[in-house]
Amino acid sequence: MTTAPADQHQRGTAFADLHRGPGAFVLANAWDAGTARVLTGLGFRALATTSGGLAFSLGRADGRNLVSRDETLANARAVIANTHLPVSADLENGFGDDPGTVADTIRLAGESGLVGGSIEDATGRPDDPIHGLDLAVERITAAVEAARALPFPFTLTARAENFLYGRPDLDDTIRRLQAFADAGADVLYAPGLPDIESVKAVCAAVDKPVNVLATGPAARCSVAKLGEIGARRISLGSALPRAALTAAVLAAQEIVESGTFTLTTGAMSYAQAEALENGER
């Protein structure tokens, strides 16, 4: 199923407008068609895919180049087909080192119906996890050029991954985000920041909308509070699939270890689950 050009243009415009405020909005991360329907029905204003959620569902590790571009875009198409909302994708590192491959990924993302996507400066290689700054900027520049060539607004997010890969260097992270902004990225994102002061520092250091991941210290703040300190967009990453997996594991452990089913009795009914999947509230 393809997205009609007028529909994709409308979704792209709506997504870009969300980043202009006022305040912050939550970008809810769906990991399949069903969760896209549920999150849409619950009233979120935009959705994104999650590489972590997709990797978990496939039984693979995230961030290791183990999920292909084709698999990622097929997942994105399933999400898009089950919502009227704008959808952005976690495009990981663009599925290749060279800028040309990153540009191809953005072009294919647009063809899939997406109206936004993020590109990381991570390599996916444990022995050399972060691209050098020059190459990282070249990759974002190529992504920006590809995004601008699309016939609809495509919101490009550039990610600085230092804190996720054992490089807790805030100065370098900010330097990278500033360089990505100069290269034309629409949104800036540094996942894994260790505290609210770091979030404030990032937001104050750049002149583009900042995405904040609702994990760690940020998860203990409200949407309003994160907006007050400078966040324009708040994404959930793999939080929802991890919450769902936690509930499933705890219930399964009880069955295996105790032979009882008390944790499953608190689950929503079959009828309630079916209603949510059909967009009812």
C-alpha positions as CSV (number, residue, x, y, z in Angstrom):
1,M,0.0,0.0,0.0
2,T,1.4,3.4,-1.0
3,T,0.6,6.7,0.5
4,A,-1.1,9.2,-1.8
5,P,1.1,12.2,-2.6
6,A,-1.5,14.7,-1.2
7,D,-1.8,12.6,2.0
8,Q,2.0,12.4,2.4
9,H,2.4,16.1,1.9
10,Q,-0.3,16.8,4.5
11,R,1.4,14.5,7.0
12,G,4.8,16.1,6.3
13,T,3.5,19.6,6.8
14,A,1.7,18.6,10.0
15,F,4.8,17.0,11.4
16,A,7.0,20.0,10.6
17,D,4.5,22.3,12.2
18,L,4.5,20.3,15.4
19,H,8.2,21.2,15.8
20,R,7.3,24.9,15.7
21,G,5.5,24.7,19.0
22,P,4.1,26.0,21.1
23,G,5.5,23.8,23.8
24,A,6.7,20.2,23.5
25,F,4.9,17.2,22.0
26,V,5.4,13.5,22.5
27,L,6.5,11.4,19.6
28,A,5.1,7.9,20.4
29,N,7.2,5.0,19.1
30,A,5.2,2.1,17.6
31,W,6.8,-1.2,16.7
32,D,4.2,-2.8,14.6
33,A,0.8,-2.3,12.9
34,G,-1.2,-3.1,16.0
35,T,0.7,-0.6,18.3
36,A,0.4,2.0,15.6
37,R,-3.4,1.6,15.8
38,V,-3.4,1.7,19.6
39,L,-1.2,4.8,19.9
40,T,-3.2,6.6,17.3
41,G,-6.5,5.8,19.1
42,L,-5.0,7.1,22.4
43,G,-4.6,10.6,21.0
44,F,-0.9,11.1,20.2
45,R,-0.2,13.6,17.4
46,A,2.6,11.8,15.6
47,L,4.3,8.4,15.6
48,A,7.8,7.1,15.1
49,T,9.2,3.6,14.7
50,T,11.7,2.2,17.1
51,S,14.8,0.2,16.1
52,G,14.9,-1.3,19.6
53,G,11.3,-2.4,19.4
54,L,11.7,-3.9,16.0
55,A,14.9,-5.7,16.9
56,F,13.3,-7.2,20.0
57,S,10.4,-8.4,18.0
58,L,12.8,-10.1,15.5
59,G,14.9,-11.6,18.3
60,R,18.0,-9.6,17.5
61,A,20.2,-7.1,19.3
62,D,19.7,-3.5,18.5
63,G,22.4,-1.1,17.2
64,R,24.6,-3.9,15.8
65,N,23.6,-3.6,12.1
66,L,21.5,-6.8,12.4
67,V,18.3,-5.4,11.1
68,S,18.4,-4.5,7.4
69,R,17.1,-1.4,5.7
70,D,14.5,-3.5,3.8
71,E,13.2,-4.8,7.1
72,T,13.2,-1.4,8.7
73,L,11.2,0.2,5.8
74,A,8.8,-2.7,5.7
75,N,8.1,-2.1,9.4
76,A,7.6,1.6,8.7
77,R,5.2,0.9,5.9
78,A,3.1,-1.3,8.3
79,V,3.0,1.5,10.8
80,I,2.1,4.1,8.2
81,A,-0.7,2.0,6.8
82,N,-2.4,1.8,10.2
83,T,-2.5,5.4,11.2
84,H,-3.5,8.8,9.7
85,L,-0.8,10.5,11.7
86,P,2.6,11.6,10.5
87,V,5.2,8.9,10.9
88,S,9.0,9.3,11.4
89,A,11.4,6.4,11.4
90,D,14.4,5.4,13.4
91,L,16.8,4.9,10.4
92,E,19.7,4.0,12.7
93,N,23.0,4.9,11.0
94,G,21.5,5.1,7.6
95,F,22.5,1.5,6.9
96,G,26.0,2.3,5.7
97,D,29.0,4.4,6.3
98,D,29.3,6.4,3.2
99,P,27.2,9.5,2.6
100,G,25.7,8.1,-0.7
101,T,24.2,5.2,1.2
102,V,22.7,7.5,3.8
103,A,21.2,9.7,1.0
104,D,19.7,6.5,-0.6
105,T,18.1,5.6,2.7
106,I,16.4,9.0,3.0
107,R,15.1,8.7,-0.6
108,L,13.8,5.2,0.1
109,A,12.3,6.4,3.4
110,G,10.4,9.1,1.5
111,E,9.2,6.6,-1.1
112,S,7.9,4.3,1.7
113,G,5.5,7.0,3.0
114,L,7.6,8.4,5.9
115,V,7.7,12.1,6.5
116,G,10.7,12.1,8.9
117,G,13.6,10.1,9.9
118,S,16.7,10.1,12.1
119,I,20.3,9.4,11.2
120,E,22.9,8.5,13.9
121,D,26.6,9.1,13.9
122,A,27.1,5.6,15.3
123,T,28.8,2.9,13.2
124,G,27.3,-0.2,14.7
125,R,30.8,-1.6,15.3
126,P,31.7,-2.1,18.9
127,D,35.4,-1.6,18.4
128,D,34.8,1.8,16.7
129,P,31.4,3.0,17.7
130,I,31.3,6.7,16.6
131,H,32.1,8.2,13.2
132,G,34.7,10.9,13.1
133,L,33.2,14.4,13.0
134,D,34.0,15.2,9.4
135,L,32.4,12.0,8.1
136,A,29.5,12.4,10.5
137,V,28.8,15.9,9.0
138,E,29.2,14.7,5.4
139,R,26.6,12.0,6.1
140,I,24.1,14.5,7.6
141,T,24.7,16.8,4.7
142,A,23.9,14.1,2.2
143,A,20.8,13.2,4.2
144,V,19.7,16.8,4.2
145,E,20.2,17.1,0.4
146,A,18.2,13.9,-0.2
147,A,15.4,15.1,2.1
148,R,15.1,18.5,0.4
149,A,14.8,16.7,-3.0
150,L,11.6,15.0,-1.9
151,P,8.3,16.5,-3.1
152,F,7.0,17.0,0.4
153,P,8.3,18.3,3.8
154,F,10.6,15.6,5.3
155,T,11.8,16.4,8.8
156,L,15.4,15.1,9.3
157,T,16.7,14.4,12.8
158,A,20.5,14.2,13.3
159,R,21.6,12.2,16.3
160,A,24.9,12.4,18.3
161,E,25.3,9.0,20.0
162,N,28.3,9.6,22.3
163,F,26.5,8.9,25.6
164,L,25.0,5.6,24.3
165,Y,28.5,4.2,23.5
166,G,30.6,5.0,26.5
167,R,31.8,8.4,25.4
168,P,30.3,10.8,28.0
169,D,31.7,13.9,26.4
170,L,29.1,16.7,26.5
171,D,31.3,19.2,24.8
172,D,31.9,16.9,21.8
173,T,28.2,16.0,21.7
174,I,27.2,19.7,21.5
175,R,29.9,20.4,18.9
176,R,28.5,17.6,16.8
177,L,24.9,18.8,17.1
178,Q,25.9,22.3,16.2
179,A,27.7,21.0,13.1
180,F,24.7,18.9,12.2
181,A,22.5,22.1,12.6
182,D,24.9,24.0,10.3
183,A,24.6,21.1,7.8
184,G,20.8,21.6,7.7
185,A,19.3,19.1,10.0
186,D,15.8,20.0,11.2
187,V,15.9,18.4,14.6
188,L,18.8,17.6,16.9
189,Y,19.0,14.6,19.3
190,A,21.5,13.3,21.8
191,P,20.1,10.2,23.5
192,G,21.4,9.0,26.8
193,L,22.1,12.4,28.4
194,P,22.9,11.7,32.1
195,D,21.0,14.5,33.8
196,I,18.7,17.4,33.3
197,E,21.6,19.9,33.4
198,S,23.0,18.2,30.3
199,V,19.6,18.4,28.6
200,K,19.4,22.1,29.4
201,A,23.0,22.6,28.1
202,V,22.1,20.9,24.8
203,C,18.9,22.9,24.3
204,A,20.7,26.2,25.1
205,A,23.6,25.5,22.8
206,V,21.6,25.0,19.5
207,D,19.1,26.9,17.5
208,K,17.1,24.0,16.1
209,P,14.3,21.9,17.8
210,V,15.8,19.4,20.2
211,N,14.4,15.9,20.7
212,V,14.7,14.5,24.3
213,L,14.5,10.8,25.0
214,A,12.1,10.1,27.9
215,T,14.5,7.8,29.8
216,G,16.6,8.2,32.9
217,P,16.3,11.7,34.5
218,A,14.1,13.0,31.7
219,A,11.5,10.2,32.4
220,R,11.0,11.7,35.9
221,C,10.0,15.1,34.3
222,S,6.6,15.9,32.8
223,V,6.1,16.9,29.2
224,A,5.5,20.5,30.4
225,K,8.7,20.6,32.4
226,L,10.8,19.3,29.6
227,G,9.3,21.9,27.3
228,E,10.2,24.6,29.8
229,I,13.9,23.6,29.8
230,G,14.0,23.7,26.0
231,A,12.8,20.4,24.5
232,R,10.5,20.7,21.6
233,R,10.0,17.0,21.0
234,I,10.0,14.0,23.4
235,S,10.4,10.5,22.0
236,L,9.8,7.3,23.9
237,G,12.4,5.1,22.1
238,S,12.1,1.5,23.2
239,A,10.3,2.4,26.5
240,L,6.9,1.0,25.4
241,P,8.1,-2.3,24.0
242,R,10.3,-2.8,27.0
243,A,7.3,-2.1,29.3
244,A,5.2,-4.6,27.4
245,L,8.0,-7.2,27.5
246,T,8.5,-6.6,31.2
247,A,4.8,-7.4,31.8
248,A,4.9,-10.5,29.7
249,V,8.1,-11.8,31.3
250,L,6.8,-11.2,34.9
251,A,3.5,-13.0,34.0
252,A,5.3,-15.9,32.3
253,Q,7.8,-16.3,35.2
254,E,4.9,-16.5,37.7
255,I,3.4,-19.3,35.6
256,V,6.7,-21.2,35.3
257,E,7.8,-20.7,38.9
258,S,4.6,-20.8,40.9
259,G,2.1,-22.5,38.6
260,T,-0.3,-19.6,39.2
261,F,-1.8,-17.0,36.9
262,T,-2.5,-13.9,39.0
263,L,-0.5,-11.5,36.8
264,T,-2.5,-12.4,33.8
265,T,-5.8,-11.8,35.5
266,G,-5.0,-8.1,35.6
267,A,-4.7,-7.9,31.8
268,M,-7.3,-6.1,29.8
269,S,-10.0,-8.3,28.4
270,Y,-9.9,-9.8,24.9
271,A,-12.7,-7.5,23.9
272,Q,-10.9,-4.4,25.2
273,A,-7.7,-5.4,23.3
274,E,-9.7,-6.0,20.1
275,A,-11.4,-2.6,20.5
276,L,-8.1,-0.8,20.9
277,E,-6.7,-2.5,17.8
278,N,-9.8,-1.2,15.9
279,G,-9.1,2.3,17.1
280,E,-11.9,2.4,19.7
281,R,-11.3,4.0,23.1
